[in-house]
Amino acid sequence: MKIQEFSFGNFKSFKDIQTLNLSAAKIKSKKEEIDINNVIQGNNDENISFLKAKAIYGANASGKSNVIKALVSFIRIVRTSVKDDKVLHYTEPFKLSTETEKEPTFYQIIFWHKKIKYRYGFEANDENITSEWLYGKPNDRELPFFIRDNQEVIQLDKTNFSEGNKLLSLLDDDSDENEIFRNNSLFLSTLATFGFGKLSKQLVESLASIFVISGLGHKGMYEYAGDSLDNDKKKKYIVDFLKYGDIGIEDVNAIEISSDDLPEDVEEDIRKDFDRKKRKLLISTRKKFDENLISNETESFLFGDHESEGTQKLFELSPFIYEAIEYNRPIIIDEFDARFHPLLTKKILELFNSIENSGAQFIFTTHDTNLLSSDLLRRDQIEFVEKDKYGASHLYSLVQFKGIRNTASFEKDYIQGKYGAIPFLGDFSKLINTEEDA
């Protein structure tokens, strides 16, 4: 799967429709190898190439994280709208305008699946899907596979999307209150649950394959990384990842423990729950040195208690990075640089912007201006978020600025405010109480 564009509007701090563009612009960088390494060459009918990485910058509270949250809500609704009737609560309109506070949230993604371009989107509020559409381009022209208006499918391509026609035929034969196609579930997701909905299932699975990591220290990520140690190939990657990160860890192992390992006074219900979830302890191993600073043995530690938050974050991210690069899956990380040394964030970015990465796309928010370098990123790989005086966030790319030289210092120009998206800070010295204030 390759993401070409993701658009969203009337979502949290974003009033108007904004587009995160991952197609490569027709530009040249300072070094030819950057244009080669940082771009997935387009092997498609439209000759569209894709960016391997996209960095999103902006001041605190500018709306950077809301870009990620828009993707999170979009993917969750696609994945679970059929079985979770509360999932539309992830939509949230821009509330600082009377124009938008009661209007639906807009989502649309343009992506490529098996060398075919699709454009899929929907509008929704916290109770209803108000519109939904799927366009495909199997040949030279984009065709509307289906268009939905509230509960009615008003247009359907019976040739290229025959599975949609099959479902509508089933619904016509059923009662008026058929729960398969609810007002708060997506038509595409509903189709994907049927055996004949093969294309819908493929598209839903393709969209669900996007890794979105929107929080730090998430329990599910820690457990997933621990479970990944059961796979020898993944474990080697994780341990090597920690070694190359100069963490000092020689090995990590997961030890499954049962209720027998608990103290005797623990209640029976807790013991049963403990066994049901197959609890694991993660053990990290480090070298131990003698008086001559020679290491002939190791020392083991409980991973969660001994390792720093930065080490734990690196451990948690490692299996997701492995799978993204191994299986060409997009990965999106909010606050990528948090708890990481700048040299480490640079190395991970270079991993994605390398010739060895054949198809994974990496989108991240950051404050790390060390990455704002023409030696690392193309101008179309740098995005900014800025909030206007009316409280609305806006998303724009460095490539939209005219007259920016390839040799320019992106970092220096950004800090000086040339591109916007920086905080306007007050005089903090006034916060210090003086004798006169007293």
MOZIDA-V481179 format. One record per residue. N is the residue number from 1. RES is the residue in one letter. PHI is phi as a letter, one per 30 degrees, with the letter a starting at -180 (none if undefined). NEAR is the number of other C-alpha atoms within 8 Angstrom. Layout:
# MOZIDA-V481179
n->(N N)
res->(RES RES)
phi->(PHI PHI)
near->(NEAR NEAR)
This chain:
# MOZIDA-V481179
n->(1 2 3 4 5 6 7 8 9 10 11 12 13 14 15 16 17 18 19 20 21 22 23 24 25 26 27 28 29 30 31 32 33 34 35 36 37 38 39 40 41 42 43 44 45 46 47 48 49 50 51 52 53 54 55 56 57 58 59 60 61 62 63 64 65 66 67 68 69 70 71 72 73 74 75 76 77 78 79 80 81 82 83 84 85 86 87 88 89 90 91 92 93 94 95 96 97 98 99 100 101 102 103 104 105 106 107 108 109 110 111 112 113 114 115 116 117 118 119 120 121 122 123 124 125 126 127 128 129 130 131 132 133 134 135 136 137 138 139 140 141 142 143 144 145 146 147 148 149 150 151 152 153 154 155 156 157 158 159 160 161 162 163 164 165 166 167 168 169 170 171 172 173 174 175 176 177 178 179 180 181 182 183 184 185 186 187 188 189 190 191 192 193 194 195 196 197 198 199 200 201 202 203 204 205 206 207 208 209 210 211 212 213 214 215 216 217 218 219 220 221 222 223 224 225 226 227 228 229 230 231 232 233 234 235 236 237 238 239 240 241 242 243 244 245 246 247 248 249 250 251 252 253 254 255 256 257 258 259 260 261 262 263 264 265 266 267 268 269 270 271 272 273 274 275 276 277 278 279 280 281 282 283 284 285 286 287 288 289 290 291 292 293 294 295 296 297 298 299 300 301 302 303 304 305 306 307 308 309 310 311 312 313 314 315 316 317 318 319 320 321 322 323 324 325 326 327 328 329 330 331 332 333 334 335 336 337 338 339 340 341 342 343 344 345 346 347 348 349 350 351 352 353 354 355 356 357 358 359 360 361 362 363 364 365 366 367 368 369 370 371 372 373 374 375 376 377 378 379 380 381 382 383 384 385 386 387 388 389 390 391 392 393 394 395 396 397 398 399 400 401 402 403 404 405 406 407 408 409 410 411 412 413 414 415 416 417 418 419 420 421 422 423 424 425 426 427 428 429 430 431 432 433 434 435 436 437 438)
res->(M K I Q E F S F G N F K S F K D I Q T L N L S A A K I K S K K E E I D I N N V I Q G N N D E N I S F L K A K A I Y G A N A S G K S N V I K A L V S F I R I V R T S V K D D K V L H Y T E P F K L S T E T E K E P T F Y Q I I F W H K K I K Y R Y G F E A N D E N I T S E W L Y G K P N D R E L P F F I R D N Q E V I Q L D K T N F S E G N K L L S L L D D D S D E N E I F R N N S L F L S T L A T F G F G K L S K Q L V E S L A S I F V I S G L G H K G M Y E Y A G D S L D N D K K K K Y I V D F L K Y G D I G I E D V N A I E I S S D D L P E D V E E D I R K D F D R K K R K L L I S T R K K F D E N L I S N E T E S F L F G D H E S E G T Q K L F E L S P F I Y E A I E Y N R P I I I D E F D A R F H P L L T K K I L E L F N S I E N S G A Q F I F T T H D T N L L S S D L L R R D Q I E F V E K D K Y G A S H L Y S L V Q F K G I R N T A S F E K D Y I Q G K Y G A I P F L G D F S K L I N T E E D A)
phi->(none b d c a b c a a h b h d c d c d c b c c c d d d d b b c d c d d d d d d d b d d d c b d c h d c b d d b b c c c l d e i d j e d d d d d d d e d e d d d d d b d d c c d c d d d d d a d d c c b d d c d c c d d c b a b c b c b h i c d b b b a a b a c d b b d c a a a b c b b d b d b d c d d a b c b h c c d c b b d d d d b d d d d d d d d d d d d c d d c d d d b d d c b d d d d d e d d c d d d d d e d d d d d d d d d d d b c c b c i d e d d d d d d d d d d d c e d d d e d d d d e d d d d h d j d c a b b c c d c c d d d d e d d d d d d d d d d d d d d h d b c c c c b b d c c c d c h c c c a b b c b d e d d c d d d d d d d d d d d e d d d e d d d d c h c d b b b d h e d e i c d e d d d d d d d d d d d b d d d d a d c b c a c a c d d d d d b d d c b d d d c c b b b b c d d c i c d b c a c d d d d d i d d d c d d e d d d d d d i d c i h b d c c d d d d d d d d c d d d d)
near->(10 10 13 12 12 12 12 13 12 17 15 10 11 15 13 6 10 10 9 8 7 11 10 10 5 4 4 7 11 9 7 8 6 13 11 8 10 15 12 11 7 9 8 8 5 5 7 11 11 14 13 13 12 13 11 13 13 14 10 6 5 11 14 12 10 11 8 13 9 10 9 10 10 9 10 10 11 13 10 10 15 11 5 7 9 5 10 14 9 7 11 11 15 14 8 8 7 7 6 12 10 7 9 11 14 14 12 11 12 12 12 12 11 5 7 10 11 12 12 11 11 12 12 14 15 9 9 11 14 12 11 15 13 12 12 12 11 8 5 5 6 9 8 12 14 14 13 12 10 10 8 6 9 8 9 12 11 10 5 6 11 9 11 12 10 8 9 8 8 8 9 7 6 7 7 4 4 9 5 6 9 9 9 10 13 14 8 9 16 12 14 14 8 8 6 6 12 10 7 11 12 9 9 13 8 10 9 10 8 10 11 10 8 12 6 5 8 7 6 6 10 11 8 9 13 11 8 10 13 9 7 7 6 12 11 8 11 12 12 8 9 14 11 7 7 6 8 7 12 10 8 11 8 12 8 8 10 10 9 6 6 8 6 4 4 8 6 6 6 8 11 9 8 11 10 6 6 9 9 9 10 12 12 13 12 11 11 9 10 8 5 5 6 7 9 8 7 9 8 8 9 10 10 7 6 7 8 6 7 8 10 11 11 9 12 12 10 12 13 10 9 10 10 14 13 7 7 12 15 15 15 13 13 12 11 9 11 6 7 8 7 9 6 9 11 10 8 8 9 9 9 14 12 9 8 5 10 8 10 14 15 12 12 12 13 13 8 8 6 8 9 12 10 14 7 9 12 11 10 11 13 15 13 13 16 14 12 8 5 6 8 12 13 10 11 8 12 12 8 6 7 5 4 6 5 8 6 7 9 9 11 7 10 11 8 6 9 7 7 8 13 10 6 4 4 4 6 6 5 6 6 6 7 6 5 4 5 5)
